[in-house]
């Protein structure tokens, strides 16, 4: 039996590999996704430059099986910290093996160690597998987010 997935920090030199996998992830969520120049120029850099964010490869049997982005945010109005899981992606060939669950549990543990008051995340409408995963880990729907998309974004 192989050991479970490990979470390995993504290095600056791995930018291209990460962006290629992230593009695949976002295209799976929305087949109309086409990264703009701002995404290509800034997405990776904005994650890496923020000390509150963690960007990690999910590695299984020495191979990259996905990535996870998570972090800690200061509450907008109160003296509290919130944990956030921004993205969790497992490549199609590695799904249904418990990898996402194991990684989510590891990250939840890391966020709890820094005394966050809550951990939050968003799930794309229609992503039933994600709703099931997060629900099974104790997450509950507490709001609905509405977005007004401007042309070109």
Secondary structure, 3 states (H helix, E strand, C coil): CCCCCEEEECCHHHHHHHHHHHHHHHHHHCCCCCCCHHHHHHHHHHHHHCCCEEEEEEEECCEEEEEEEEEEEECCCCCCEEEEEEEEEECHHHCCCCHHHHHHHHHHHHHHHCCCCEEEECCCCCCHHHHHHHHHCCCCCCCCCCCCCCCCC
